[in-house]
Amino acid sequence: MEKQDRLEPWQWPEEQWRGIVNHVRAGRALRPDTWPGGARCAVALSFDSDHETNELRDGGRSIGRLSWGQYGSRVGVPRVLRLLERHDVKATFYVPAVVALTYPDEQRRVVATGHEIGIHGWIHELNSVLPYENERDLMLRSADTLESVTGVRPVGLRTPSWDFSPDTLRIERELGVLYDSSLMADEDCYELLLDGEPTGIVEVPVEWVRDDAVYFMMHRFQSLRPYTPPSDVFDVFRREFDAAYEDGALFQLTMHPHIIGYRSRIWIVEELIRHAKARGGVWFGTHAEVAAWARDHAA
């Protein structure tokens, strides 16, 4: 073991902590003056179709939790797709390869109705615990699997649980993706830097405050309980949108079909869409469309 590896963080030399901080970094801002059609604000809705992989990735075999994952495909995704079609809104679905292989027709329907599918790992694994070779293999196989199932090569990636390893960006660059959507250094798009060098990869940033899981997740064996009423979650999301609208910026939202797809929650998405459209001057785009526009029209 290297001597520096045995040091406590407060003992690290400046070179060590600076190297960690600067390895993956936000580069130039990519906020356009206007969005397509002269829109003032962009809305990027996303759904992580994790389904059974939430249980499988940790080696779990709980029939109950696997059935919760099946609900995501059986009820959640169809309900979300009907809502999006009703309002003529496009979104991005991030799909683990195991989910795509389990529900290939679901992914084909998503693509056929004009939505984007992005890479979301193999079995919703945590990237930060994987050696480089394993992470790279799983990421490339995931991209190939999604292309094989849907006929479309994915151009974007969201790491499972937004878990980003020191090797992830390097692998994304090898893969040649347009964008990533896993990091939180800004509210607007930005270019990712790897050890200070521009990568050309656009970050479409996420944040836990704009994620349904933190408000509604339930796990009876881990003392994890939902605590926020749907009306309060809607208020948080609406305030986030209103602030983005005033800034002429991007409103990005992360949801999960097996969480947001319930009767008492799906209205949140519908009311957000109605609220945004009522403001006027709002463009709804997939994450790929947002990333490409931000890259090509940054102020």
C-alpha positions as CSV (number, residue, x, y, z in Angstrom):
1,M,0.0,0.0,0.0
2,E,1.3,3.4,-0.9
3,K,2.2,5.7,2.0
4,Q,-0.3,8.3,0.8
5,D,-3.1,5.7,0.8
6,R,-2.5,5.2,4.5
7,L,-3.0,8.9,5.3
8,E,-6.1,10.3,6.7
9,P,-7.8,12.9,4.4
10,W,-6.7,15.7,6.6
11,Q,-3.1,14.6,6.1
12,W,-3.3,14.5,2.3
13,P,-0.7,16.6,0.5
14,E,-2.2,19.3,-1.7
15,E,-1.3,17.3,-4.9
16,Q,-3.5,14.4,-3.7
17,W,-6.7,16.2,-2.9
18,R,-6.4,18.5,-5.9
19,G,-6.0,15.4,-8.1
20,I,-9.2,14.0,-6.7
21,V,-11.2,17.3,-7.1
22,N,-9.9,18.0,-10.6
23,H,-10.3,14.5,-12.1
24,V,-13.8,15.0,-13.4
25,R,-14.9,18.6,-13.5
26,A,-17.5,20.9,-15.0
27,G,-16.1,22.9,-17.9
28,R,-17.6,25.6,-20.0
29,A,-21.2,26.4,-19.5
30,L,-23.6,25.5,-22.3
31,R,-26.7,27.6,-21.7
32,P,-28.2,28.8,-25.0
33,D,-29.8,32.3,-25.3
34,T,-33.0,30.6,-26.6
35,W,-34.3,27.1,-27.1
36,P,-35.8,25.7,-30.3
37,G,-38.6,27.8,-31.8
38,G,-37.5,30.8,-29.8
39,A,-38.7,29.1,-26.5
40,R,-37.7,30.7,-23.3
41,C,-37.3,27.5,-21.3
42,A,-36.5,23.8,-22.0
43,V,-38.2,20.9,-20.1
44,A,-36.4,17.5,-20.1
45,L,-38.5,14.7,-18.6
46,S,-36.8,11.4,-17.9
47,F,-37.9,8.0,-16.6
48,D,-35.5,5.4,-15.2
49,S,-37.0,2.0,-16.1
50,D,-35.2,0.1,-13.5
51,H,-37.9,-2.6,-13.0
52,E,-36.5,-5.8,-11.4
53,T,-32.9,-4.7,-11.5
54,N,-33.4,-2.7,-8.3
55,E,-33.5,-6.0,-6.5
56,L,-31.3,-8.1,-8.8
57,R,-28.2,-5.8,-8.6
58,D,-27.6,-6.6,-5.0
59,G,-28.2,-10.3,-5.5
60,G,-31.7,-10.1,-4.1
61,R,-34.3,-12.7,-4.7
62,S,-37.3,-11.1,-2.9
63,I,-40.4,-12.1,-4.9
64,G,-42.2,-9.1,-3.4
65,R,-39.6,-6.6,-4.6
66,L,-39.4,-8.3,-8.0
67,S,-43.1,-7.9,-8.4
68,W,-42.7,-4.2,-7.6
69,G,-40.3,-4.0,-10.5
70,Q,-42.7,-5.9,-12.7
71,Y,-45.3,-3.2,-11.9
72,G,-43.0,-0.7,-13.5
73,S,-43.3,-2.5,-16.8
74,R,-46.9,-3.8,-16.5
75,V,-48.5,-0.6,-15.3
76,G,-46.0,2.3,-14.9
77,V,-44.5,2.5,-18.3
78,P,-47.8,2.1,-20.2
79,R,-49.4,4.8,-18.0
80,V,-46.5,7.2,-18.5
81,L,-46.6,6.6,-22.3
82,R,-50.3,7.3,-22.5
83,L,-49.9,10.5,-20.6
84,L,-47.0,11.7,-22.8
85,E,-48.9,10.8,-25.9
86,R,-52.0,12.7,-24.6
87,H,-49.9,15.9,-24.2
88,D,-47.6,15.3,-27.2
89,V,-44.5,15.4,-25.1
90,K,-41.3,13.5,-25.7
91,A,-39.1,12.1,-22.9
92,T,-36.0,10.0,-22.3
93,F,-36.1,6.5,-20.7
94,Y,-32.9,5.1,-19.2
95,V,-33.0,1.3,-19.4
96,P,-30.6,-1.3,-17.9
97,A,-29.7,-3.9,-20.4
98,V,-31.2,-6.7,-18.3
99,V,-34.6,-4.8,-18.4
100,A,-34.3,-4.4,-22.2
101,L,-33.8,-8.2,-22.5
102,T,-36.6,-8.9,-20.1
103,Y,-39.1,-6.5,-21.8
104,P,-37.9,-6.0,-25.4
105,D,-41.4,-5.1,-26.7
106,E,-41.6,-2.3,-24.1
107,Q,-38.4,-0.7,-25.4
108,R,-39.5,-1.0,-29.0
109,R,-42.8,0.8,-28.1
110,V,-40.9,3.6,-26.4
111,V,-38.8,4.2,-29.4
112,A,-41.7,3.7,-31.9
113,T,-43.6,6.5,-30.1
114,G,-40.7,9.0,-30.5
115,H,-39.0,8.8,-27.2
116,E,-35.3,8.3,-26.5
117,I,-33.7,5.3,-24.7
118,G,-30.4,5.9,-22.9
119,I,-27.9,3.6,-21.4
120,H,-28.4,2.8,-17.7
121,G,-26.0,0.0,-16.9
122,W,-26.2,-3.7,-17.3
123,I,-28.1,-4.8,-14.2
124,H,-28.2,-1.4,-12.4
125,E,-24.8,-2.1,-10.9
126,L,-22.8,0.5,-9.0
127,N,-20.0,1.7,-11.1
128,S,-17.8,2.9,-8.2
129,V,-17.2,-0.7,-7.0
130,L,-16.2,-2.1,-10.4
131,P,-12.7,-2.4,-11.8
132,Y,-12.1,-0.5,-15.1
133,E,-12.3,-3.6,-17.2
134,N,-15.6,-4.7,-15.8
135,E,-17.2,-1.3,-15.9
136,R,-16.1,-0.9,-19.6
137,D,-17.3,-4.3,-20.6
138,L,-20.7,-3.8,-19.0
139,M,-21.1,-0.3,-20.5
140,L,-20.3,-1.4,-24.0
141,R,-22.4,-4.5,-23.7
142,S,-25.3,-2.4,-22.5
143,A,-25.0,-0.1,-25.5
144,D,-24.9,-3.0,-27.9
145,T,-27.9,-4.7,-26.2
146,L,-30.1,-1.5,-26.4
147,E,-29.2,-1.1,-30.0
148,S,-29.9,-4.8,-30.8
149,V,-33.3,-4.6,-29.0
150,T,-34.5,-1.2,-30.4
151,G,-32.5,-0.8,-33.6
152,V,-31.3,2.6,-32.4
153,R,-27.8,3.2,-31.0
154,P,-28.1,5.1,-27.7
155,V,-26.2,8.4,-27.6
156,G,-26.6,9.2,-23.9
157,L,-25.9,7.6,-20.6
158,R,-27.1,7.8,-17.0
159,T,-25.1,5.8,-14.5
160,P,-27.3,3.6,-12.2
161,S,-28.0,5.5,-9.0
162,W,-25.9,8.3,-10.5
163,D,-22.9,6.4,-9.2
164,F,-19.9,7.7,-11.2
165,S,-16.5,6.0,-10.9
166,P,-13.1,7.5,-11.6
167,D,-13.1,5.6,-14.9
168,T,-16.7,6.3,-16.0
169,L,-16.0,9.5,-18.0
170,R,-13.0,7.8,-19.7
171,I,-15.2,4.9,-20.8
172,E,-17.9,7.3,-22.0
173,R,-15.4,9.0,-24.2
174,E,-14.3,5.7,-25.6
175,L,-17.9,4.8,-26.2
176,G,-18.4,8.1,-28.1
177,V,-21.6,9.2,-26.4
178,L,-23.0,12.7,-26.9
179,Y,-23.9,13.3,-23.3
180,D,-24.0,12.1,-19.7
181,S,-26.8,12.7,-17.2
182,S,-25.4,11.6,-13.8
183,L,-23.7,14.6,-12.3
184,M,-24.7,17.8,-10.4
185,A,-22.2,20.6,-10.9
186,D,-24.8,23.0,-12.4
187,E,-28.5,23.4,-13.3
188,D,-27.7,24.1,-16.9
189,C,-25.8,21.9,-19.4
190,Y,-22.0,22.0,-19.3
191,E,-19.0,20.3,-21.0
192,L,-17.3,17.7,-18.9
193,L,-13.5,17.9,-18.3
194,L,-11.3,14.9,-17.7
195,D,-8.1,15.9,-15.8
196,G,-8.6,19.4,-17.1
197,E,-9.1,18.5,-20.7
198,P,-12.4,19.1,-22.5
199,T,-14.1,15.8,-23.5
200,G,-16.8,17.1,-25.9
201,I,-19.3,15.3,-23.7
202,V,-22.3,17.4,-22.6
203,E,-23.6,17.0,-19.0
204,V,-27.3,17.2,-18.7
205,P,-27.3,17.6,-14.9
206,V,-29.5,15.9,-12.4
207,E,-30.2,16.6,-8.7
208,W,-31.9,14.7,-5.9
209,V,-34.4,17.5,-5.3
210,R,-35.7,16.8,-8.8
211,D,-36.0,13.0,-8.4
212,D,-39.2,11.3,-7.3
213,A,-37.4,8.4,-5.5
214,V,-36.2,10.6,-2.6
215,Y,-39.8,11.5,-1.7
216,F,-41.5,8.2,-2.3
217,M,-39.1,5.2,-1.9
218,M,-40.1,2.4,0.5
219,H,-38.0,-0.5,1.9
220,R,-39.5,-2.2,4.9
221,F,-36.3,-3.9,5.9
222,Q,-34.2,-0.7,5.8
223,S,-36.5,1.6,7.7
224,L,-36.9,3.6,4.5
225,R,-40.4,5.1,4.4
226,P,-42.0,7.7,2.1
227,Y,-42.7,10.9,4.0
228,T,-43.7,13.5,1.5
229,P,-47.3,13.9,0.3
230,P,-47.7,14.0,-3.5
231,S,-49.0,17.6,-3.3
232,D,-45.8,18.7,-1.6
233,V,-43.7,16.9,-4.2
234,F,-45.6,18.7,-7.0
235,D,-45.0,22.0,-5.2
236,V,-41.2,21.3,-5.1
237,F,-41.1,20.4,-8.8
238,R,-43.3,23.3,-9.8
239,R,-41.1,25.8,-8.0
240,E,-38.0,24.3,-9.7
241,F,-39.7,24.7,-13.1
242,D,-40.9,28.3,-12.3
243,A,-37.3,29.3,-11.3
244,A,-35.9,27.7,-14.5
245,Y,-38.5,29.5,-16.6
246,E,-37.6,32.9,-15.0
247,D,-33.9,32.2,-15.8
248,G,-34.6,31.1,-19.4
249,A,-32.9,27.9,-18.5
250,L,-33.4,24.1,-18.3
251,F,-35.8,22.2,-16.1
252,Q,-34.7,18.5,-15.9
253,L,-36.7,15.9,-13.9
254,T,-35.9,12.3,-13.0
255,M,-38.7,9.8,-12.3
256,H,-39.2,6.1,-12.2
257,P,-42.2,4.2,-13.7
258,H,-42.5,2.0,-10.6
259,I,-42.6,5.0,-8.3
260,I,-44.4,7.9,-10.1
261,G,-46.7,5.5,-12.0
262,Y,-49.3,5.1,-9.3
263,R,-52.7,6.6,-9.5
264,S,-52.1,9.0,-6.7
265,R,-48.8,10.3,-8.1
266,I,-49.0,10.3,-11.9
267,W,-51.1,13.5,-11.8
268,I,-47.9,15.3,-10.7
269,V,-46.4,14.8,-14.2
270,E,-49.6,15.8,-15.9
271,E,-50.0,18.9,-13.8
272,L,-46.4,19.9,-14.4
273,I,-46.9,19.6,-18.2
274,R,-50.1,21.6,-18.1
275,H,-48.5,24.3,-15.9
276,A,-45.4,24.5,-18.2
277,K,-47.6,24.8,-21.3
278,A,-49.7,27.4,-19.7
279,R,-46.7,29.6,-19.2
280,G,-46.0,29.7,-22.9
281,G,-42.6,29.6,-24.6
282,V,-41.7,26.2,-23.3
283,W,-39.9,23.5,-25.4
284,F,-40.1,19.8,-24.4
285,G,-37.1,17.9,-25.6
286,T,-35.4,14.5,-25.0
287,H,-32.2,14.7,-23.1
288,A,-30.3,14.0,-26.4
289,E,-32.1,16.9,-28.1
290,V,-31.4,19.2,-25.1
291,A,-27.7,18.2,-25.1
292,A,-27.3,18.7,-28.8
293,W,-29.0,22.1,-28.8
294,A,-27.0,23.3,-25.8
295,R,-23.7,22.2,-27.4
296,D,-24.5,23.9,-30.7
297,H,-26.1,27.1,-29.4
298,A,-24.3,27.9,-26.2
299,A,-24.1,31.7,-25.6
